[in-house]
Amino acid sequence: MTFIAPLIVLIAINLLTVLTFAHDKARAASGGWRVRESTLLSLAFIGGSPGALWARRRFRHKTRKQPFATYLDLIAMVHAGVLIGLATLAIW
């Protein structure tokens, strides 16, 4: 029961991240004001990296943009490392 609240928060962050990527892609196509890359990366950093990686592929958005793509990949790798570390601690 104690992990349900953090799980709901992570789902919400990832949903917000996906919607923000979609919004930025739509603005890019229409020539409107864009979402800052720092905002997209911040959403990924606070837990939205799965949503960011999915949205980047789904919307074909910022796939070749550097250094954005590298930063996003690094954030996702750090998150994966933290999850592996936590899972390892839970086993012991």
C-alpha positions in Angstrom: 0.0 0.0 0.0 2.9 2.4 0.7 4.1 2.3 -2.9 0.8 3.2 -4.5 1.1 7.0 -3.9 4.6 7.2 -5.4 3.5 5.1 -8.3 0.5 7.4 -9.0 2.9 10.4 -8.9 5.3 8.7 -11.4 2.4 7.9 -13.7 1.2 11.5 -13.6 4.7 12.9 -14.2 5.1 10.6 -17.2 1.7 11.5 -18.6 2.6 15.2 -18.2 5.9 14.6 -20.0 4.3 12.8 -22.9 1.7 15.6 -23.3 4.4 18.2 -23.1 6.4 16.5 -25.9 3.3 16.2 -28.0 2.5 19.9 -27.4 6.0 20.8 -28.4 5.9 18.7 -31.5 2.6 20.3 -32.5 4.1 23.8 -31.9 7.1 22.9 -34.0 4.9 21.8 -36.9 2.8 25.0 -36.7 5.7 27.4 -36.2 4.5 28.6 -32.8 6.3 29.2 -29.5 8.2 26.1 -28.4 8.6 24.4 -25.0 12.1 25.0 -23.7 14.5 22.0 -23.9 15.3 22.6 -20.2 11.6 22.1 -19.4 11.5 18.8 -21.3 14.7 17.6 -19.6 13.5 18.7 -16.2 10.4 16.6 -16.6 12.5 13.6 -17.6 14.8 14.2 -14.6 12.0 14.3 -12.0 10.8 10.9 -13.1 9.4 11.3 -16.6 12.3 9.6 -18.5 10.2 6.6 -19.6 7.5 8.9 -20.9 10.1 11.2 -22.5 11.8 8.3 -24.3 8.5 6.9 -25.5 7.3 10.3 -26.7 10.5 11.0 -28.5 10.1 7.9 -30.5 6.3 8.0 -30.9 6.3 11.6 -32.1 9.7 11.4 -33.9 10.6 14.5 -31.9 14.1 15.7 -31.0 15.6 12.3 -32.1 18.7 13.9 -33.6 18.9 17.1 -31.6 22.2 17.3 -29.7 23.0 17.6 -26.9 19.4 17.1 -25.9 19.3 13.5 -27.0 22.5 12.7 -25.1 21.2 14.4 -21.9 17.9 12.5 -22.1 19.7 9.2 -22.6 22.0 10.0 -19.6 19.0 10.8 -17.4 17.3 7.5 -18.4 20.5 5.6 -17.6 20.8 7.2 -14.2 17.2 6.3 -13.5 17.8 2.7 -14.6 20.8 2.5 -12.4 18.9 3.8 -9.4 16.1 1.3 -10.0 18.6 -1.6 -10.3 20.3 -0.5 -7.1 17.0 -0.3 -5.2 15.9 -3.7 -6.6 19.2 -5.1 -5.5 18.8 -3.7 -2.0 15.3 -5.1 -1.8 16.6 -8.6 -2.5 19.1 -8.5 0.3 
